Amino acid sequence: MIHASAALKQLRQSGYVVRDNDVIRGSKLRLSSQGLARLEEDGFSRLDSLVRWPPPPNAAGIVLARDGSMLLLGYAIKPSGPLLGLPDRPMDDSSGVIKSSTGNEGGGSNWRWAVSKEAGPTWWDLETKRRTIAPSVASSSTLAAWMEQPKVMGVVRAKLLDDQTPWPMGVGSWFESLPTGQWPELPLSLKDGEFILGRAGNSGPSVKPRGGVHARAGKRADQSLILKTVSSEVICLADSSLVDLEPKPLPNRILWHWLKQIHPRLSKLLIDERFERLIIDIDQKRSNLLTRKLSLDFPAKTWSSKQSLHLDSTGVSLRAARSILTYLLDERDEPMVIHWRWSGQKEELHRLTSDSRCRLILTERSSLPLPFTLSSKEKIGHFTLELPGRIKVPITLDLQSRTIPSDWVEPKTPLELIKGNSSNPETPKNRRQAIWTACSLGQPNDIWADKIEGSYPLAA
């Protein structure tokens, strides 16, 4: 077998691949326009050799090629999005009925997710052998209409989300569309985390990432949506305006770490003494060199001996932000959501990324050593979640049904209920969440009610 470096050299010499920088060793390699055209031609060649028109009745697509979890798929209809539902059983080539494991027709099929590696299918006219546009949705589902549809199919390169479980579909196997309302299981890394990040696709299963998330969002609306979605019942360091909360006094233990930032060589005993004096000066509203410096780093902030889950970072300096972060890492046990908008100072952030309490860091830094990266898309509320292995899953954040307002009062009687408009309820973790979810539903959900009735009868 040819070595990878030798193969890449051949591709570069053929003009199919170009390097970002020929001088720097290890710089990224990318497909050239010539290489992309060759790749598309290869996809059509496989499509042309495997497809015998018309496809089986009700077929959505065909497996054109595969290498482990990497797939090349041909679609007779436009797929619903970059998240592709694929069955574990092929269709019969002539009847269109799913084959059972015993070879008999009928029976159900298990499903799994794949994600498109491209923006969308490359559509081909099988008669002219030229690129074309996607076919229109058929107005009739009769066999005659199916056979008379234009001979157009699309080619998609995709990757299975779960590459641990073998996928039994072979090259040349036709498959149907994912039934409406059916959602395959996500891989463990996306479903056994401690918090709900969003939904796969537009309305798919809940995504619970197992590990910390690096969120990158330039638009303020996206930043606010991310923070409000994941900051329930955790420590959140962010501007109060982004999470729609009134600023609360900051815990005065932050001041100890602030003094340590100013005097890094002082002993703990001396820092303790200065901390006690500073608390007295603040309480008595004294103005001196230290309190004025404090006002510059923490403008318009008040202080308390009580702890708080939301720490307002509006207007604070880099030194103040570092003090808050070291306080959280050294003295608090709760999970953390951090909006880090300051430049420089990687030490504390990298300490946070290696900590199991790190739930999400929202920052425009190019990269952080976290297992997941969430990036905003053009449409508000729509994101891409990148997994290890460069797999990108479309995510939709739905805030309304999950975040419980801090001032929300539970209804005491059915007369106080106000119907919401959410759907797809989650299994609640506590009574308050169960009541909130029940109040948020737009329509009754008997399946959800039966599931929670034993633990939360009032919500059911």
Secondary structure, DSSP 8 states (H G I E B T S, - for coil): ---HHHHHHHHHHHTSEEES-SSSTT--EEE-HHHHHHHHHHHHHHHHHH--SS--TTEEEEEEEEETTEEEEEESS--SSSEEEEESS-B-TTT--BB-TTS-B-----EEEEEESSSS-EEEETTTTEE-------S--SHHHHHHS-SEEEEEEEEES--SS-----TT-EEE---TT------GGGTSSSS--EEETTT-SEE--SS-EEEE--SHHHHHHHHHHH-TTSEEEE-HHHHT-----EETHHHHHHHHHH-TTS-HHHHHHHHHHHHHHHHTT--SHHHHHHHHHSTT--EESS--SEEE-TT--HHHHHHHHHHHHHH--S-EEEE----S-HHHHHHHHTSTTEEEEE---S--S-SEEEEE-SSTTEEEEEETTTEEEEEE---TTT---TT----SSGGG-----B-S----SSHHHHHHHHHHBSS--HHHHHHHTTT-TTT-
